[in-house]
Amino acid sequence: MSLNASVWLVILVALLAANLPFFNDRILAVGPLRQPKTLWWRVLELLVCYFVVGAVGLGLEHSVGQIYPQGWEFYATTAALFLTFAFPGFTWRYLFHRRH
C-alpha cells in the first residue's frame, strides 16, 4: 500500500470510529444493550476508539518502514483532531431535536 493511500485510510477509519459511539447504542458496537448509554459511556468508547485508530495507524506506519518516535504534541494534536471528527455524531445525538 502506498503512503498516500495509508494516510487516507487512517483518516477514514478515524472519521468512522469517532462517530461510532454516537450512532450506535450498543457497547463498542458489539456488546448487548442492557440500558441506554450515558454520555460517559460514549466518552469511554470514544477513548477506546482513539487508541484503536492509533494502533491501526501504527501498524500501517510499521508496514511502510521505520516507526518515527512521537512526542506529546503529536498525541495532543491527534486527540483534538479525533474530537473534531466526532462532532457530527455528537451533534446528531445530543443537539439535533427530533420531532415526534
MDTraj code that builds the backbone (N, CA, C; nanometers):
import mdtraj as md
import numpy as np

residues = "MET SER LEU ASN ALA SER VAL TRP LEU VAL ILE LEU VAL ALA LEU LEU ALA ALA ASN LEU PRO PHE PHE ASN ASP ARG ILE LEU ALA VAL GLY PRO LEU ARG GLN PRO LYS THR LEU TRP TRP ARG VAL LEU GLU LEU LEU VAL CYS TYR PHE VAL VAL GLY ALA VAL GLY LEU GLY LEU GLU HIS SER VAL GLY GLN ILE TYR PRO GLN GLY TRP GLU PHE TYR ALA THR THR ALA ALA LEU PHE LEU THR PHE ALA PHE PRO GLY PHE THR TRP ARG TYR LEU PHE HIS ARG ARG HIS".split()
xyz = np.array([
    [0.0849, -0.1162, 0.0000],
    [0.0000, 0.0000, 0.0000],
    [0.0899, 0.1230, 0.0000],
    [0.0538, 0.2214, -0.0780],
    [0.1353, 0.3419, -0.0846],
    [0.1146, 0.4271, 0.0401],
    [0.2052, 0.5187, 0.0599],
    [0.1981, 0.6062, 0.1766],
    [0.0745, 0.6942, 0.1715],
    [0.0428, 0.7461, 0.0546],
    [-0.0736, 0.8328, 0.0391],
    [-0.2029, 0.7569, 0.0696],
    [-0.2126, 0.6339, 0.0220],
    [-0.3325, 0.5538, 0.0478],
    [-0.3452, 0.5185, 0.1953],
    [-0.2345, 0.4901, 0.2607],
    [-0.2424, 0.4555, 0.4033],
    [-0.2812, 0.5763, 0.4885],
    [-0.2380, 0.6944, 0.4493],
    [-0.2777, 0.8157, 0.5223],
    [-0.4277, 0.8379, 0.5101],
    [-0.4805, 0.8239, 0.3883],
    [-0.6252, 0.8419, 0.3697],
    [-0.7053, 0.7320, 0.4383],
    [-0.6499, 0.6127, 0.4446],
    [-0.7171, 0.5038, 0.5147],
    [-0.7272, 0.5334, 0.6640],
    [-0.6209, 0.5842, 0.7237],
    [-0.6237, 0.6184, 0.8664],
    [-0.7238, 0.7312, 0.8921],
    [-0.7293, 0.8289, 0.8042],
    [-0.8246, 0.9392, 0.8213],
    [-0.9678, 0.8889, 0.8107],
    [-0.9945, 0.8018, 0.7153],
    [-1.1292, 0.7465, 0.7003],
    [-1.1681, 0.6601, 0.8196],
    [-1.0766, 0.5769, 0.8681],
    [-1.1039, 0.4934, 0.9858],
    [-1.1272, 0.5815, 1.1086],
    [-1.0502, 0.6890, 1.1215],
    [-1.0676, 0.7799, 1.2350],
    [-1.2029, 0.8494, 1.2297],
    [-1.2456, 0.8900, 1.1113],
    [-1.3753, 0.9555, 1.0969],
    [-1.4896, 0.8608, 1.1333],
    [-1.4807, 0.7377, 1.0881],
    [-1.5845, 0.6397, 1.1215],
    [-1.5818, 0.6018, 1.2692],
    [-1.4628, 0.5803, 1.3234],
    [-1.4519, 0.5395, 1.4637],
    [-1.4913, 0.6514, 1.5594],
    [-1.4674, 0.7751, 1.5224],
    [-1.5036, 0.8865, 1.6101],
    [-1.6544, 0.9027, 1.6213],
    [-1.7281, 0.8655, 1.5183],
    [-1.8733, 0.8797, 1.5209],
    [-1.9453, 0.7534, 1.5654],
    [-1.8750, 0.6429, 1.5729],
    [-1.9362, 0.5158, 1.6106],
    [-2.0074, 0.5191, 1.7462],
    [-1.9500, 0.5766, 1.8515],
    [-2.0206, 0.5760, 1.9808],
    [-2.1517, 0.6545, 1.9800],
    [-2.1661, 0.7494, 1.8889],
    [-2.2855, 0.8335, 1.8885],
    [-2.3953, 0.7804, 1.7972],
    [-2.3588, 0.7020, 1.6972],
    [-2.4583, 0.6478, 1.6051],
    [-2.5019, 0.5074, 1.6415],
    [-2.4412, 0.4478, 1.7428],
    [-2.4716, 0.3110, 1.7805],
    [-2.5014, 0.3067, 1.9290],
    [-2.6061, 0.2341, 1.9662],
    [-2.6437, 0.2245, 2.1072],
    [-2.5865, 0.1015, 2.1764],
    [-2.5149, 0.0172, 2.1046],
    [-2.4513, -0.0987, 2.1651],
    [-2.3146, -0.0599, 2.2212],
    [-2.2684, -0.1338, 2.3199],
    [-2.1395, -0.1047, 2.3810],
    [-2.0298, -0.1519, 2.2872],
    [-1.9464, -0.0611, 2.2427],
    [-1.8400, -0.0843, 2.1450],
    [-1.8928, -0.1479, 2.0166],
    [-2.0153, -0.1217, 1.9831],
    [-2.0821, -0.1664, 1.8607],
    [-2.1034, -0.3171, 1.8542],
    [-2.0674, -0.3916, 1.9568],
    [-2.0882, -0.5363, 1.9550],
    [-2.1575, -0.5874, 2.0803],
    [-2.1381, -0.5219, 2.1923],
    [-2.1937, -0.5701, 2.3180],
    [-2.3435, -0.5484, 2.3255],
    [-2.4099, -0.6247, 2.4122],
    [-2.5555, -0.6117, 2.4245],
    [-2.5943, -0.4807, 2.4935],
    [-2.7127, -0.4363, 2.4631],
    [-2.7656, -0.3140, 2.5233],
    [-2.8557, -0.3531, 2.6398],
    [-2.8083, -0.3262, 2.7604],
    [-2.8875, -0.3587, 2.8790],
    [-2.9685, -0.2376, 2.9234],
    [-2.9158, -0.1212, 2.9053],
    [-2.9836, 0.0031, 2.9400],
    [-2.9298, 0.1115, 2.8473],
    [-2.9974, 0.2238, 2.8367],
    [-2.9484, 0.3297, 2.7470],
    [-2.8094, 0.3789, 2.7892],
    [-2.7262, 0.4053, 2.6897],
    [-2.5903, 0.4518, 2.7178],
    [-2.5944, 0.5984, 2.7601],
    [-2.5121, 0.6301, 2.8575],
    [-2.4998, 0.7680, 2.9013],
    [-2.3859, 0.8348, 2.8246],
    [-2.3706, 0.9622, 2.8447],
    [-2.2636, 1.0362, 2.7792],
    [-2.1272, 0.9828, 2.8215],
    [-2.1147, 0.9402, 2.9467],
    [-1.9853, 0.8901, 2.9947],
    [-1.9462, 0.7593, 2.9282],
    [-2.0453, 0.6738, 2.8990],
    [-2.0151, 0.5525, 2.8235],
    [-1.9649, 0.5878, 2.6849],
    [-2.0277, 0.6876, 2.6236],
    [-1.9871, 0.7283, 2.4887],
    [-1.8474, 0.7897, 2.4894],
    [-1.8141, 0.8653, 2.5923],
    [-1.6798, 0.9231, 2.6024],
    [-1.5763, 0.8129, 2.6226],
    [-1.6091, 0.7130, 2.7040],
    [-1.5187, 0.5997, 2.7231],
    [-1.4990, 0.5228, 2.5923],
    [-1.6055, 0.5013, 2.5175],
    [-1.5943, 0.4355, 2.3879],
    [-1.5124, 0.5200, 2.2905],
    [-1.5282, 0.6504, 2.2969],
    [-1.4501, 0.7402, 2.2119],
    [-1.3016, 0.7272, 2.2421],
    [-1.2670, 0.7141, 2.3688],
    [-1.1276, 0.6956, 2.4083],
    [-1.0733, 0.5612, 2.3583],
    [-1.1533, 0.4564, 2.3698],
    [-1.1108, 0.3252, 2.3203],
    [-1.0926, 0.3299, 2.1684],
    [-1.1851, 0.3933, 2.0985],
    [-1.1740, 0.4056, 1.9528],
    [-1.0516, 0.4870, 1.9132],
    [-1.0152, 0.5880, 1.9911],
    [-0.8948, 0.6663, 1.9636],
    [-0.7703, 0.5770, 1.9667],
    [-0.7622, 0.4906, 2.0670],
    [-0.6469, 0.4010, 2.0766],
    [-0.6486, 0.2937, 1.9675],
    [-0.7659, 0.2490, 1.9268],
    [-0.7738, 0.1512, 1.8181],
    [-0.7265, 0.2140, 1.6869],
    [-0.7703, 0.3357, 1.6595],
    [-0.7252, 0.4054, 1.5384],
    [-0.5752, 0.4307, 1.5457],
    [-0.5238, 0.4637, 1.6626],
    [-0.3802, 0.4804, 1.6792],
    [-0.3043, 0.3521, 1.6502],
    [-0.3599, 0.2389, 1.6928],
    [-0.2959, 0.1106, 1.6649],
    [-0.2989, 0.0789, 1.5154],
    [-0.4082, 0.1131, 1.4483],
    [-0.4156, 0.0933, 1.3030],
    [-0.3111, 0.1794, 1.2337],
    [-0.3014, 0.3049, 1.2750],
    [-0.2007, 0.3940, 1.2165],
    [-0.0587, 0.3464, 1.2435],
    [-0.0351, 0.2969, 1.3631],
    [0.0971, 0.2445, 1.3970],
    [0.1317, 0.1215, 1.3135],
    [0.0329, 0.0367, 1.2927],
    [0.0551, -0.0814, 1.2097],
    [0.0839, -0.0448, 1.0648],
    [0.0107, 0.0524, 1.0127],
    [0.0362, 0.0963, 0.8755],
    [0.1723, 0.1642, 0.8635],
    [0.2100, 0.2415, 0.9649],
    [0.3416, 0.3054, 0.9632],
    [0.4528, 0.2006, 0.9694],
    [0.4308, 0.0970, 1.0473],
    [0.5302, -0.0104, 1.0573],
    [0.5441, -0.0871, 0.9254],
    [0.4328, -0.1010, 0.8535],
    [0.4399, -0.1726, 0.7257],
    [0.5117, -0.0909, 0.6184],
    [0.5102, 0.0414, 0.6310],
    [0.5778, 0.1281, 0.5336],
    [0.7276, 0.1345, 0.5612],
    [0.7639, 0.1363, 0.6878],
    [0.9062, 0.1463, 0.7207],
    [0.9252, 0.1600, 0.8699],
    [1.0250, 0.2367, 0.9083],
    [1.0581, 0.2545, 1.0486],
    [0.9547, 0.3434, 1.1176],
    [0.9230, 0.3102, 1.2413],
    [0.8278, 0.3889, 1.3196],
    [0.9012, 0.5090, 1.3780],
    [0.8475, 0.6283, 1.3507],
    [0.9083, 0.7508, 1.3986],
    [0.8591, 0.7795, 1.5400],
    [0.9492, 0.8084, 1.6357],
    [0.9046, 0.8376, 1.7730],
    [0.8297, 0.9710, 1.7790],
    [0.7220, 0.9739, 1.8588],
    [0.6374, 1.0927, 1.8687],
    [0.6434, 1.1495, 2.0100],
    [0.6266, 1.2798, 2.0191],
    [0.6201, 1.3478, 2.1478],
    [0.4760, 1.3746, 2.1881],
    [0.4575, 1.4434, 2.2982],
    [0.3234, 1.4694, 2.3491],
    [0.2448, 1.5600, 2.2549],
    [0.3144, 1.6436, 2.1779],
    [0.2467, 1.7345, 2.0860],
    [0.1676, 1.6572, 1.9802],
    [0.2256, 1.5476, 1.9328],
    [0.1576, 1.4642, 1.8332],
    [0.0283, 1.4084, 1.8897],
    [0.0333, 1.3575, 2.0124],
    [-0.0862, 1.2968, 2.0711],
    [-0.1916, 1.4016, 2.1052],
    [-0.1505, 1.5196, 2.1456],
    [-0.2466, 1.6274, 2.1714],
    [-0.3160, 1.6692, 2.0423],
    [-0.2397, 1.6768, 1.9344],
    [-0.2969, 1.7159, 1.8055],
    [-0.3914, 1.6091, 1.7521],
    [-0.3520, 1.4830, 1.7603],
    [-0.4392, 1.3766, 1.7093],
    [-0.5650, 1.3615, 1.7947],
    [-0.5547, 1.3842, 1.9247],
    [-0.6739, 1.3779, 2.0098],
    [-0.7700, 1.4913, 1.9750],
    [-0.7175, 1.6113, 1.9495],
    [-0.8032, 1.7234, 1.9104],
    [-0.8676, 1.6974, 1.7747],
    [-0.7939, 1.6392, 1.6830],
    [-0.8494, 1.6056, 1.5520],
    [-0.9559, 1.4972, 1.5646],
    [-0.9333, 1.3995, 1.6513],
    [-1.0308, 1.2928, 1.6717],
    [-1.1599, 1.3487, 1.7314],
    [-1.1485, 1.4417, 1.8253],
    [-1.2682, 1.5049, 1.8815],
    [-1.3411, 1.5889, 1.7769],
    [-1.2662, 1.6518, 1.6874],
    [-1.3278, 1.7276, 1.5786],
    [-1.4030, 1.6342, 1.4852],
    [-1.3455, 1.5174, 1.4573],
    [-1.4140, 1.4183, 1.3748],
    [-1.5414, 1.3684, 1.4423],
    [-1.5466, 1.3670, 1.5752],
    [-1.6633, 1.3174, 1.6488],
    [-1.7765, 1.4194, 1.6561],
    [-1.7536, 1.5410, 1.6131],
    [-1.8554, 1.6450, 1.6269],
    [-1.9857, 1.6146, 1.5523],
    [-1.9842, 1.5619, 1.4294],
    [-2.1129, 1.5321, 1.3647],
    [-2.1973, 1.4306, 1.4419],
    [-2.1352, 1.3275, 1.4951],
    [-2.2099, 1.2291, 1.5733],
    [-2.2643, 1.2871, 1.7025],
    [-2.1839, 1.3692, 1.7704],
    [-2.2291, 1.4338, 1.8930],
    [-2.3468, 1.5267, 1.8640],
    [-2.3368, 1.6017, 1.7552],
    [-2.4440, 1.6934, 1.7177],
    [-2.5719, 1.6171, 1.6867],
    [-2.5588, 1.5069, 1.6129],
    [-2.6763, 1.4292, 1.5784],
    [-2.7410, 1.3692, 1.7026],
    [-2.6609, 1.3214, 1.7977],
    [-2.7142, 1.2539, 1.9156],
    [-2.7726, 1.3517, 2.0170],
    [-2.7041, 1.4628, 2.0437],
    [-2.7426, 1.5473, 2.1574],
    [-2.7976, 1.6844, 2.1205],
    [-2.7678, 1.7371, 2.0046],
    [-2.8101, 1.8731, 1.9726],
    [-2.9218, 1.8806, 1.8695],
    [-2.9418, 1.7746, 1.7927],
    [-3.0454, 1.7725, 1.6906],
    [-3.1766, 1.7332, 1.7560],
    [-3.2750, 1.8232, 1.7503],
    [-3.4046, 1.7967, 1.8138],
    [-3.4956, 1.7265, 1.7135],
    [-3.5383, 1.6088, 1.7499],
    [-3.6257, 1.5321, 1.6607],
    [-3.7714, 1.5649, 1.6929],
    [-3.8504, 1.5757, 1.5880],
    [-3.9937, 1.5987, 1.6074],
    [-4.0648, 1.4634, 1.6073],
    [-4.1538, 1.4436, 1.7016],
    [-4.2268, 1.3162, 1.7110],
    [-4.3727, 1.3398, 1.6769],
])
top = md.Topology()
chain = top.add_chain()
for i, resn in enumerate(residues, 1):
    res = top.add_residue(resn, chain, resSeq=i)
    for name in ("N", "CA", "C"):
        top.add_atom(name, md.element.get_by_symbol(name[0]), res)
traj = md.Trajectory(xyz[None], top)
